Amino acid sequence: MPAPLSRTLAEFASALSFEHLPARAVEAVRIGMADTVGVMLSGVDMPVSRHALATIGTRGPNQEARLQFGRERASVADATLVNAVTTSSVVFDDVAFAGCHTSTVLMPALLAEGERIGASGRAVIAAYAAGYEPWARLSERDPDSYSGKGWHATACFGAVAVSLALANLRGFNAATTLRALGIAASMSGGITASFDTDVGPFQIGRAAAGGVLAARLAEAGMSAPVDALERPGRGMMAALSPKGAVDLDTPIGDFGKAWRLETVGINVKQYPFGNMAQRAIDGVLDLVEAHDIRPADVERIELLISDAQYAVISKSPSVINFVPSHSVPLAVAAAIIERGVTFAALGEPFYSRPDVQALMRRVETVADSAIAADTQPNLGFSGGVRIHLAGGRVVEAPSVDYARGHWTRPMSEEELWRKFASCAQAGKRDAAGVRSLFESLIRLDTVETVAGLDA
């Protein structure tokens, strides 16, 4: 007999208030919201962002919500679409569980709807948790990797999470929230074949905007299945699990007692590259600093990875198609040549340089059976790095569990600000002009209304 997952999640989301949240969960949301707004600012000039902006139909000065924290406005749904696409157009956004990018979906929807209704920062934080916590529990119920099945997990679950978050923000009762969830479940979808193309960010934007639409349709009275998640053979969870491995039977009994925002949290990236490069960059930079390594001294670089992680990344289209933000050899070359990894590494003037190309060719992936598989396969390279130098000298950095910026190794507020400022600069925003925005976001629980946030 399937557990009433849909009803349990709807009841949790409709009843949650800021006062229920532990301090660590509030901290996670504050960091996630601040970091993700900065990432959005860095993506405003990306081609897919311009495509999304050009195709919406509600742009105008009297619309409901701001586009990309600029002067233009649009409806909540259109602003959510554009802002989510913009945020995910770069791969600098945070990651939570099972390879899912929660903030890139929840932040645009919550700030757009929050702006329309004048919601407080505390209300937005609670609503974020109302979307995040159910999403985390659903992601745990299938032992098989969603990306391994070809599903873009963020896009598949994003509409459901947003529908629950907005239902909480709007104060819907459990019945209306359940309808919103049921409508959103019908919008699930997104494939990994879209990665490294403009469709990847669009899938995320569509999911976020779909959650907005689901909440509004539920408010209008549209009917929906009450077991949209758990119905055997016909619900969303079964559809996403063709092997039938997903757990539909175990009830969720510890909502409000065990918080994934405390234990899993939100993991911030230090470098503007994909998840699988983060620990490798850390390891290379550690060796460069410790041994004063110069590019001319490097003969070969070995990046160590577990067998399980290698099986995941070897299927990535980035292995075949060069995408700067997903190129680990490019990140490594930048770390050695520039002694740091910034947005400059993603530009054609840098990666086309002969010395950069030569160093990239010296980077090798080494699968090591002695390295244990991560519980989250999307974490990629282990951080273990072996650099062979001229004269036969070899220096090595050990594998590590988590990159700097992971929830267990958090960045300081000053480090978060430096990232925010670099993102604003990449998006041609004056860092001094966005300092007050960062200060408000990192202390979101003190903000009276998110409509007053300004860049």
ChimeraX attribute file (.defattr): number of C-alpha atoms within 10 A of each C-alpha:
attribute: neighborCount
match mode: 1-to-1
recipient: residues
	/A:1	9
	/A:2	13
	/A:3	17
	/A:4	19
	/A:5	23
	/A:6	22
	/A:7	22
	/A:8	17
	/A:9	26
	/A:10	28
	/A:11	17
	/A:12	20
	/A:13	33
	/A:14	25
	/A:15	14
	/A:16	19
	/A:17	19
	/A:18	17
	/A:19	9
	/A:20	12
	/A:21	18
	/A:22	15
	/A:23	11
	/A:24	14
	/A:25	21
	/A:26	22
	/A:27	19
	/A:28	20
	/A:29	27
	/A:30	23
	/A:31	24
	/A:32	27
	/A:33	27
	/A:34	23
	/A:35	26
	/A:36	28
	/A:37	26
	/A:38	28
	/A:39	30
	/A:40	30
	/A:41	27
	/A:42	27
	/A:43	27
	/A:44	27
	/A:45	14
	/A:46	16
	/A:47	13
	/A:48	23
	/A:49	26
	/A:50	15
	/A:51	14
	/A:52	21
	/A:53	22
	/A:54	11
	/A:55	11
	/A:56	15
	/A:57	10
	/A:58	16
	/A:59	20
	/A:60	14
	/A:61	12
	/A:62	11
	/A:63	15
	/A:64	22
	/A:65	28
	/A:66	27
	/A:67	24
	/A:68	25
	/A:69	17
	/A:70	11
	/A:71	10
	/A:72	15
	/A:73	21
	/A:74	23
	/A:75	22
	/A:76	26
	/A:77	26
	/A:78	29
	/A:79	31
	/A:80	33
	/A:81	30
	/A:82	31
	/A:83	34
	/A:84	32
	/A:85	34
	/A:86	32
	/A:87	31
	/A:88	28
	/A:89	30
	/A:90	22
	/A:91	18
	/A:92	27
	/A:93	28
	/A:94	26
	/A:95	24
	/A:96	22
	/A:97	21
	/A:98	19
	/A:99	20
	/A:100	23
	/A:101	21
	/A:102	27
	/A:103	29
	/A:104	32
	/A:105	33
	/A:106	31
	/A:107	26
	/A:108	33
	/A:109	32
	/A:110	28
	/A:111	26
	/A:112	27
	/A:113	25
	/A:114	25
	/A:115	20
	/A:116	17
	/A:117	16
	/A:118	16
	/A:119	20
	/A:120	20
	/A:121	25
	/A:122	22
	/A:123	25
	/A:124	30
	/A:125	26
	/A:126	25
	/A:127	30
	/A:128	30
	/A:129	28
	/A:130	29
	/A:131	27
	/A:132	26
	/A:133	21
	/A:134	24
	/A:135	23
	/A:136	21
	/A:137	16
	/A:138	18
	/A:139	20
	/A:140	13
	/A:141	15
	/A:142	18
	/A:143	11
	/A:144	16
	/A:145	18
	/A:146	21
	/A:147	19
	/A:148	13
	/A:149	15
	/A:150	14
	/A:151	19
	/A:152	24
	/A:153	24
	/A:154	30
	/A:155	28
	/A:156	25
	/A:157	29
	/A:158	34
	/A:159	35
	/A:160	30
	/A:161	33
	/A:162	36
	/A:163	37
	/A:164	36
	/A:165	32
	/A:166	30
	/A:167	32
	/A:168	29
	/A:169	26
	/A:170	19
	/A:171	18
	/A:172	21
	/A:173	15
	/A:174	20
	/A:175	15
	/A:176	24
	/A:177	31
	/A:178	31
	/A:179	30
	/A:180	35
	/A:181	32
	/A:182	29
	/A:183	27
	/A:184	32
	/A:185	29
	/A:186	19
	/A:187	20
	/A:188	25
	/A:189	21
	/A:190	23
	/A:191	19
	/A:192	19
	/A:193	15
	/A:194	17
	/A:195	16
	/A:196	19
	/A:197	13
	/A:198	18
	/A:199	19
	/A:200	22
	/A:201	28
	/A:202	25
	/A:203	26
	/A:204	31
	/A:205	33
	/A:206	27
	/A:207	32
	/A:208	36
	/A:209	27
	/A:210	27
	/A:211	35
	/A:212	30
	/A:213	20
	/A:214	29
	/A:215	31
	/A:216	18
	/A:217	18
	/A:218	24
	/A:219	16
	/A:220	10
	/A:221	11
	/A:222	15
	/A:223	14
	/A:224	19
	/A:225	17
	/A:226	20
	/A:227	22
	/A:228	25
	/A:229	26
	/A:230	24
	/A:231	21
	/A:232	17
	/A:233	12
	/A:234	12
	/A:235	18
	/A:236	23
	/A:237	26
	/A:238	21
	/A:239	17
	/A:240	20
	/A:241	19
	/A:242	12
	/A:243	11
	/A:244	15
	/A:245	14
	/A:246	20
	/A:247	18
	/A:248	22
	/A:249	14
	/A:250	12
	/A:251	12
	/A:252	14
	/A:253	9
	/A:254	8
	/A:255	14
	/A:256	12
	/A:257	10
	/A:258	12
	/A:259	20
	/A:260	20
	/A:261	23
	/A:262	17
	/A:263	12
	/A:264	16
	/A:265	23
	/A:266	29
	/A:267	26
	/A:268	25
	/A:269	25
	/A:270	24
	/A:271	24
	/A:272	25
	/A:273	26
	/A:274	21
	/A:275	25
	/A:276	21
	/A:277	27
	/A:278	26
	/A:279	27
	/A:280	30
	/A:281	30
	/A:282	26
	/A:283	24
	/A:284	29
	/A:285	23
	/A:286	17
	/A:287	20
	/A:288	20
	/A:289	11
	/A:290	10
	/A:291	10
	/A:292	11
	/A:293	19
	/A:294	13
	/A:295	17
	/A:296	12
	/A:297	13
	/A:298	17
	/A:299	17
	/A:300	18
	/A:301	26
	/A:302	18
	/A:303	30
	/A:304	25
	/A:305	30
	/A:306	21
	/A:307	16
	/A:308	17
	/A:309	22
	/A:310	19
	/A:311	15
	/A:312	15
	/A:313	18
	/A:314	11
	/A:315	11
	/A:316	16
	/A:317	17
	/A:318	17
	/A:319	13
	/A:320	9
	/A:321	11
	/A:322	12
	/A:323	15
	/A:324	20
	/A:325	22
	/A:326	24
	/A:327	19
	/A:328	27
	/A:329	24
	/A:330	26
	/A:331	28
	/A:332	28
	/A:333	28
	/A:334	25
	/A:335	24
	/A:336	24
	/A:337	17
	/A:338	15
	/A:339	18
	/A:340	18
	/A:341	23
	/A:342	19
	/A:343	16
	/A:344	14
	/A:345	22
	/A:346	20
	/A:347	11
	/A:348	10
	/A:349	9
	/A:350	15
	/A:351	19
	/A:352	11
	/A:353	10
	/A:354	10
	/A:355	14
	/A:356	20
	/A:357	15
	/A:358	13
	/A:359	22
	/A:360	21
	/A:361	13
	/A:362	17
	/A:363	19
	/A:364	15
	/A:365	15
	/A:366	18
	/A:367	18
	/A:368	16
	/A:369	12
	/A:370	9
	/A:371	17
	/A:372	15
	/A:373	17
	/A:374	17
	/A:375	10
	/A:376	13
	/A:377	21
	/A:378	20
	/A:379	25
	/A:380	25
	/A:381	29
	/A:382	29
	/A:383	26
	/A:384	23
	/A:385	27
	/A:386	21
	/A:387	23
	/A:388	18
	/A:389	18
	/A:390	12
	/A:391	8
	/A:392	7
	/A:393	11
	/A:394	14
	/A:395	15
	/A:396	17
	/A:397	19
	/A:398	12
	/A:399	20
	/A:400	16
	/A:401	15
	/A:402	18
	/A:403	25
	/A:404	19
	/A:405	20
	/A:406	21
	/A:407	20
	/A:408	15
	/A:409	12
	/A:410	16
	/A:411	18
	/A:412	10
	/A:413	12
	/A:414	9
	/A:415	13
	/A:416	22
	/A:417	20
	/A:418	14
	/A:419	21
	/A:420	26
	/A:421	24
	/A:422	21
	/A:423	26
	/A:424	26
	/A:425	18
	/A:426	21
	/A:427	18
	/A:428	14
	/A:429	16
	/A:430	14
	/A:431	19
	/A:432	12
	/A:433	13
	/A:434	18
	/A:435	17
	/A:436	14
	/A:437	20
	/A:438	24
	/A:439	13
	/A:440	19
	/A:441	25
	/A:442	23
	/A:443	17
	/A:444	26
	/A:445	21
	/A:446	12
	/A:447	19
	/A:448	15
	/A:449	19
	/A:450	25
	/A:451	20
	/A:452	13
	/A:453	18
	/A:454	15
	/A:455	19
